């Protein structure tokens, strides 16, 4: 038996929930059927201002926490970006120096060791950088 392809697939945006249907929006309960117009208006305008103040404070605090988190992320991001840029620039300078020294070695010139630490600068192979070993048979 072959598979049957589904019909039209409905996505979330194409479906309606109960609150979108007009008949559901204006549900009339038994108690609401016996209310007067004044009672309906007073219930519609009733609000707990203390609870509203608490909810308002919570929302303000939530947005402040979100803003603080974004600011902290940006600070850390820019710090990390600066460290990475410093490492990249250091590596580029090192590569340029190596290329320059290799070019001098090919030309047979002496490497310029002025301004560099003598302990760090090791002589090249052509200058006898290897220890000499004499073998006698």
N, CA, C and O of each residue as an XYZ file, in Angstrom:
548
protein
N       0.834     -1.181      0.000
C       0.000      0.000      0.000
C       0.877      1.241      0.000
O       1.835      1.353      0.765
N       0.535      2.140     -0.851
C       1.308      3.366     -0.941
C       0.887      4.363      0.131
O      -0.218      4.311      0.672
N       1.782      5.240      0.402
C       1.474      6.274      1.392
C       0.581      7.327      0.769
O       0.725      7.690     -0.398
N      -0.331      7.798      1.571
C      -1.210      8.858      1.097
C      -0.674     10.180      1.627
O      -0.438     10.323      2.827
N      -0.483     11.132      0.746
C       0.028     12.434      1.159
C      -1.041     13.174      1.961
O      -2.231     13.070      1.663
N      -0.619     13.912      2.966
C      -1.610     14.668      3.729
C      -2.201     15.772      2.872
O      -1.600     16.222      1.896
N      -3.368     16.187      3.255
C      -4.020     17.276      2.536
C      -3.335     18.587      2.859
O      -2.114     18.645      3.008
N      -4.110     19.612      2.962
C      -3.565     20.932      3.263
C      -3.085     20.950      4.710
O      -3.833     20.609      5.627
N      -1.845     21.346      4.901
C      -1.290     21.441      6.244
C      -1.506     22.861      6.744
O      -1.144     23.832      6.079
N      -2.100     22.964      7.925
C      -2.347     24.285      8.490
C      -1.263     24.621      9.493
O      -0.940     23.820     10.370
N      -0.712     25.799      9.356
C       0.312     26.270     10.276
C      -0.352     27.026     11.425
O      -1.555     27.287     11.404
N       0.464     27.375     12.434
C      -0.085     28.045     13.613
C      -0.783     29.353     13.261
O      -1.809     29.688     13.854
N      -0.237     30.087     12.307
C      -0.840     31.370     11.948
C      -2.148     31.228     11.198
O      -2.919     32.184     11.118
N      -2.413     30.047     10.644
C      -3.629     29.853      9.857
C      -4.771     29.292     10.686
O      -5.903     29.231     10.207
N      -4.504     28.888     11.899
C      -5.566     28.338     12.736
C      -6.084     29.401     13.681
O      -5.405     30.396     13.937
N      -7.263     29.200     14.191
C      -7.870     30.148     15.129
C      -8.024     29.470     16.474
O      -8.393     28.299     16.558
N      -7.738     30.219     17.522
C      -8.043     29.671     18.836
C      -9.404     30.200     19.273
O     -10.011     31.016     18.578
N      -9.872     29.746     20.400
C     -11.234     30.080     20.832
C     -11.442     31.570     21.037
O     -12.547     32.071     20.830
N     -10.401     32.288     21.442
C     -10.597     33.715     21.711
C     -10.778     34.524     20.442
O     -11.233     35.666     20.505
N     -10.428     33.952     19.271
C     -10.613     34.666     18.006
C     -12.030     34.544     17.457
O     -12.420     35.314     16.580
N     -12.794     33.598     17.957
C     -14.141     33.384     17.435
C     -15.121     34.333     18.118
O     -15.130     34.436     19.345
N     -15.941     35.021     17.339
C     -16.832     36.020     17.934
C     -17.848     35.427     18.912
O     -18.211     36.082     19.889
N     -18.305     34.218     18.670
C     -19.299     33.633     19.568
C     -18.695     33.318     20.925
O     -19.380     33.370     21.946
N     -17.415     32.993     20.933
C     -16.756     32.641     22.186
C     -16.367     33.900     22.956
O     -16.301     33.882     24.185
N     -16.110     34.987     22.241
C     -15.676     36.218     22.887
C     -16.737     36.780     23.832
O     -16.411     37.332     24.883
N     -17.973     36.639     23.462
C     -19.063     37.221     24.254
C     -19.896     36.133     24.920
O     -21.114     36.070     24.751
N     -19.221     35.287     25.674
C     -19.932     34.205     26.346
C     -20.808     34.802     27.444
O     -20.379     35.674     28.199
N     -22.010     34.326     27.512
C     -22.953     34.804     28.525
C     -23.189     33.673     29.513
O     -23.779     32.648     29.170
N     -22.725     33.865     30.742
C     -22.984     32.871     31.778
C     -24.339     33.130     32.397
O     -24.967     34.161     32.157
N     -24.776     32.178     33.193
C     -26.090     32.321     33.826
C     -26.119     33.542     34.738
O     -27.115     34.263     34.784
N     -25.021     33.773     35.470
C     -25.019     34.922     36.375
C     -24.968     36.239     35.612
O     -25.508     37.247     36.067
N     -24.311     36.228     34.440
C     -24.251     37.478     33.682
C     -25.582     37.805     33.021
O     -25.845     38.968     32.713
N     -26.409     36.823     32.804
C     -27.710     37.085     32.193
C     -28.622     37.882     33.118
O     -29.509     38.601     32.657
N     -28.400     37.752     34.427
C     -29.266     38.425     35.385
C     -28.681     39.731     35.914
O     -29.255     40.335     36.820
N     -27.545     40.179     35.365
C     -26.938     41.431     35.813
C     -27.588     42.612     35.125
O     -28.065     42.520     33.994
N     -27.593     43.710     35.833
C     -28.077     44.956     35.224
C     -26.919     45.622     34.495
O     -25.764     45.227     34.652
N     -27.232     46.612     33.717
C     -26.208     47.321     32.954
C     -25.189     47.994     33.885
O     -23.990     47.980     33.607
N     -25.667     48.576     34.979
C     -24.770     49.255     35.928
C     -23.789     48.252     36.558
O     -22.611     48.551     36.752
N     -24.313     47.047     36.874
C     -23.428     46.039     37.462
C     -22.349     45.616     36.463
O     -21.187     45.442     36.831
N     -22.738     45.454     35.213
C     -21.758     45.085     34.189
C     -20.694     46.173     34.032
O     -19.505     45.866     33.937
N     -21.107     47.421     34.005
C     -20.144     48.521     33.847
C     -19.220     48.630     35.056
O     -18.030     48.904     34.902
N     -19.757     48.417     36.258
C     -18.908     48.507     37.445
C     -17.906     47.351     37.487
O     -16.766     47.538     37.911
N     -18.324     46.157     37.049
C     -17.390     45.028     37.006
C     -16.333     45.205     35.913
O     -15.185     44.791     36.072
N     -16.735     45.824     34.806
C     -15.788     46.040     33.714
C     -14.723     47.060     34.106
O     -13.580     46.962     33.660
N     -15.086     48.038     34.936
C     -14.119     49.057     35.325
C     -13.400     48.715     36.627
O     -12.502     49.448     37.042
N     -13.782     47.606     37.282
C     -13.145     47.228     38.542
C     -11.705     46.792     38.282
O     -11.431     46.043     37.344
N     -10.795     47.271     39.123
C      -9.398     46.932     38.962
C      -8.736     47.010     40.329
O      -9.029     47.902     41.127
N      -7.854     46.079     40.584
C      -7.096     46.082     41.833
C      -5.828     46.899     41.582
O      -4.859     46.400     41.009
N      -5.846     48.162     42.020
C      -4.731     49.050     41.728
C      -3.463     48.631     42.469
O      -2.357     48.866     41.982
N      -3.612     48.017     43.633
C      -2.437     47.542     44.361
C      -1.751     46.414     43.581
O      -0.527     46.392     43.444
N      -2.556     45.487     43.076
C      -2.001     44.390     42.277
C      -1.401     44.936     40.978
O      -0.373     44.449     40.509
N      -2.045     45.939     40.410
C      -1.517     46.553     39.191
C      -0.164     47.202     39.472
O       0.747     47.115     38.648
N      -0.026     47.853     40.629
C       1.251     48.468     40.991
C       2.337     47.424     41.164
O       3.474     47.639     40.744
N       2.007     46.301     41.772
C       2.978     45.222     41.960
C       3.395     44.654     40.605
O       4.580     44.431     40.359
N       2.419     44.422     39.728
C       2.730     43.899     38.396
C       3.572     44.890     37.595
O       4.485     44.501     36.866
N       3.251     46.176     37.742
C       4.026     47.206     37.047
C       5.471     47.185     37.524
O       6.400     47.245     36.717
N       5.657     47.101     38.832
C       7.007     47.067     39.399
C       7.776     45.823     38.899
O       8.962     45.899     38.579
N       7.074     44.685     38.841
C       7.715     43.459     38.346
C       8.154     43.606     36.892
O       9.254     43.191     36.525
N       7.294     44.194     36.071
C       7.631     44.379     34.656
C       8.821     45.324     34.505
O       9.716     45.072     33.699
N       8.834     46.404     35.272
C       9.948     47.351     35.205
C      11.243     46.663     35.631
O      12.283     46.845     34.998
N      11.179     45.868     36.709
C      12.363     45.141     37.173
C      12.837     44.128     36.134
O      14.038     43.954     35.929
N      11.885     43.463     35.480
C      12.238     42.470     34.460
C      12.972     43.138     33.304
O      13.985     42.622     32.832
N      12.468     44.282     32.846
C      13.120     44.978     31.748
C      14.478     45.526     32.173
O      15.408     45.555     31.368
N      14.606     45.963     33.428
C      15.902     46.437     33.922
C      16.911     45.292     33.947
O      18.075     45.488     33.598
N      16.478     44.095     34.358
C      17.379     42.939     34.358
C      17.796     42.576     32.934
O      18.954     42.239     32.687
N      16.853     42.647     32.007
C      17.185     42.349     30.615
C      18.192     43.351     30.063
O      19.139     42.970     29.376
N      17.986     44.643     30.367
C      18.917     45.669     29.902
C      20.300     45.461     30.511
O      21.310     45.630     29.828
N      20.352     45.093     31.801
C      21.643     44.846     32.456
C      22.346     43.646     31.827
O      23.564     43.663     31.650
N      21.588     42.608     31.491
C      22.183     41.430     30.865
C      22.740     41.768     29.485
O      23.818     41.302     29.116
N      22.008     42.576     28.726
C      22.477     42.977     27.401
C      23.740     43.829     27.526
O      24.686     43.653     26.758
N      23.757     44.755     28.496
C      24.931     45.605     28.693
C      26.146     44.777     29.095
O      27.251     45.026     28.613
N      25.953     43.798     29.971
C      27.056     42.935     30.398
C      27.579     42.115     29.221
O      28.789     41.961     29.057
N      26.672     41.593     28.407
C      27.080     40.828     27.228
C      27.899     41.698     26.284
O      28.938     41.269     25.781
N      27.425     42.939     26.041
C      28.134     43.817     25.116
C      29.528     44.149     25.644
O      30.493     44.181     24.881
N      29.631     44.398     26.959
C      30.935     44.714     27.553
C      31.888     43.537     27.373
O      33.028     43.717     26.944
N      31.426     42.343     27.698
C      32.269     41.150     27.547
C      32.602     40.887     26.082
O      33.711     40.461     25.760
N      31.643     41.141     25.201
C      31.853     40.930     23.771
C      32.938     41.852     23.250
O      33.835     41.413     22.530
N      32.866     43.138     23.612
C      33.861     44.087     23.121
C      35.241     43.811     23.728
O      36.257     44.005     23.061
N      35.284     43.357     24.991
C      36.565     42.985     25.599
C      37.182     41.815     24.848
O      38.364     41.842     24.508
N      36.386     40.795     24.592
C      36.881     39.609     23.890
C      37.325     39.978     22.475
O      38.323     39.454     21.982
N      36.596     40.865     21.831
C      36.949     41.287     20.485
C      38.280     42.041     20.476
O      39.085     41.873     19.559
N      38.510     42.872     21.500
C      39.783     43.587     21.591
C      40.938     42.620     21.831
O      42.005     42.760     21.235
N      40.717     41.625     22.721
C      41.774     40.638     22.969
C      42.096     39.859     21.697
O      43.263     39.613     21.392
N      41.068     39.476     20.966
C      41.283     38.742     19.725
C      42.006     39.601     18.698
O      42.903     39.116     18.009
N      41.627     40.868     18.589
C      42.301     41.767     17.651
C      43.765     41.946     18.037
O      44.631     42.000     17.164
N      44.055     42.039     19.352
C      45.440     42.170     19.802
C      46.243     40.928     19.435
O      47.384     41.034     18.986
N      45.653     39.755     19.622
C      46.340     38.509     19.268
C      46.578     38.430     17.767
O      47.657     38.027     17.332
N      45.598     38.805     16.983
C      45.735     38.766     15.524
C      46.825     39.730     15.072
O      47.647     39.383     14.224
N      46.836     40.945     15.634
C      47.854     41.925     15.248
C      49.255     41.463     15.662
O      50.218     41.663     14.922
N      49.369     40.847     16.838
C      50.656     40.331     17.292
C      51.151     39.241     16.343
O      52.325     39.215     15.974
N      50.249     38.342     15.952
C      50.626     37.257     15.040
C      51.014     37.796     13.660
O      51.934     37.277     13.028
N      50.316     38.832     13.193
C      50.678     39.437     11.903
C      52.068     40.053     11.966
O      52.864     39.904     11.039
N      52.356     40.749     13.068
C      53.682     41.357     13.218
C      54.755     40.273     13.287
O      55.837     40.430     12.723
N      54.455     39.180     13.975
C      55.412     38.075     14.082
C      55.673     37.451     12.712
O      56.814     37.124     12.385
N      54.626     37.286     11.914
C      54.779     36.701     10.580
C      55.623     37.623      9.700
O      56.489     37.158      8.958
N      55.367     38.936      9.786
C      56.158     39.885      8.988
C      57.625     39.831      9.393
O      58.504     39.850      8.531
N      57.901     39.765     10.694
C      59.279     39.683     11.173
C      59.943     38.393     10.682
O      61.093     38.410     10.244
N      59.218     37.284     10.757
C      59.775     36.023     10.290
C      60.094     36.079      8.798
O      61.142     35.604      8.361
N      59.183     36.661      8.023
C      59.415     36.755      6.588
C      60.624     37.626      6.287
O      61.418     37.332      5.393
N      60.747     38.704      7.054
C      61.897     39.585      6.867
C      63.198     38.862      7.212
O      64.173     38.957      6.466
N      63.222     38.144      8.326
C      64.428     37.411      8.721
C      64.756     36.292      7.733
O      65.927     36.042      7.447
N      63.734     35.620      7.214
C      63.970     34.573      6.221
C      64.555     35.166      4.937
O      65.441     34.584      4.311
N      64.042     36.324      4.567
C      64.558     36.990      3.364
C      66.014     37.374      3.561
O      66.826     37.205      2.651
N      66.356     37.887      4.737
C      67.750     38.243      5.016
C      68.639     37.005      5.013
O      69.768     37.053      4.524
N      68.143     35.907      5.549
C      68.927     34.664      5.577
C      69.208     34.192      4.154
O      70.315     33.747      3.850
N      68.210     34.287      3.288
C      68.402     33.875      1.886
C      69.425     34.757      1.178
O      70.189     34.288      0.334
N      69.428     36.045      1.536
C      70.350     36.992      0.905
C      71.761     36.862      1.484
O      72.708     37.426      0.934
N      71.910     36.125      2.588
C      73.215     35.935      3.197
C      73.585     37.038      4.168
O      74.744     37.138      4.569
N      72.626     37.871      4.557
C      72.905     38.962      5.484
C      72.867     38.456      6.919
O      72.267     37.426      7.228
N      73.522     39.210      7.773
C      73.474     38.904      9.198
C      72.138     39.388      9.752
O      71.670     40.460      9.370
N      71.514     38.618     10.648
C      70.259     39.099     11.233
C      70.521     40.276     12.157
O      71.533     40.318     12.857
N      69.610     41.222     12.151
C      69.731     42.409     12.995
C      69.237     42.058     14.389
O      68.035     41.905     14.609
N      70.163     41.930     15.329
C      69.800     41.546     16.691
C      69.805     42.738     17.636
O      69.633     42.568     18.843
N      69.999     43.939     17.106
C      69.992     45.116     17.962
C      68.595     45.351     18.518
O      67.597     45.202     17.812
N      68.539     45.714     19.775
C      67.248     46.013     20.387
C      66.493     44.775     20.825
O      65.377     44.873     21.334
N      67.084     43.629     20.634
C      66.416     42.414     21.064
C      67.212     41.794     22.196
O      68.413     42.036     22.315
N      66.578     41.021     23.004
C      67.244     40.355     24.116
C      68.194     39.296     23.557
O      67.792     38.464     22.743
N      69.439     39.331     23.991
C      70.433     38.400     23.452
C      70.112     36.965     23.839
O      70.442     36.040     23.097
N      69.483     36.765     24.975
C      69.146     35.408     25.393
C      68.027     34.836     24.527
O      67.995     33.636     24.254
N      67.117     35.697     24.101
C      65.996     35.236     23.281
C      66.422     34.993     21.843
O      65.947     34.062     21.193
N      67.337     35.850     21.341
C      67.742     35.745     19.942
C      68.796     34.669     19.813
O      69.907     34.822     20.321
N      68.463     33.591     19.146
C      69.410     32.498     18.950
C      70.038     32.665     17.574
O      69.363     33.075     16.630
N      71.292     32.361     17.455
C      71.931     32.507     16.144
C      71.325     31.521     15.154
O      70.858     30.445     15.524
N      71.347     31.918     13.894
C      70.776     31.052     12.861
C      71.699     29.868     12.599
O      72.795     29.798     13.155
N      71.265     28.950     11.764
C      72.019     27.739     11.473
C      73.340     28.087     10.791
O      74.362     27.461     11.072
N      73.329     29.075      9.899
C      74.541     29.435      9.177
C      75.596     30.034     10.100
O      76.779     30.042      9.759
N      75.186     30.534     11.259
C      76.130     31.122     12.212
C      76.621     30.098     13.219
O      77.295     30.463     14.182
N      76.315     28.886     13.030
C      76.775     27.864     13.966
C      75.827     27.712     15.134
O      76.263     27.591     16.279
N      74.555     27.717     14.863
C      73.562     27.592     15.905
C      73.555     26.217     16.532
O      73.072     26.042     17.651
N      74.096     25.228     15.810
C      74.163     23.881     16.364
C      75.472     23.717     17.127
O      76.486     24.323     16.782
N      75.434     22.910     18.143
C      76.684     22.624     18.844
C      77.534     21.725     17.968
O      77.025     20.810     17.319
N      78.829     21.989     17.953
C      79.720     21.220     17.102
C      80.223     20.010     17.875
O      80.625     20.105     19.034
N      80.189     18.902     17.212
C      80.660     17.657     17.811
C      81.761     17.084     16.939
O      81.588     16.922     15.731
N      82.884     16.780     17.549
C      84.000     16.209     16.801
C      84.054     14.712     17.088
O      84.106     14.291     18.244
N      84.040     13.939     16.051
C      84.087     12.493     16.203
C      85.474     12.002     15.791
O      85.954     12.292     14.696
N      86.099     11.256     16.692
C      87.415     10.696     16.370
C      87.308      9.175     16.359
O      86.755      8.568     17.276
N      87.844      8.580     15.311
C      87.797      7.120     15.217
C      89.144      6.535     15.469
O      89.303      5.315     15.432
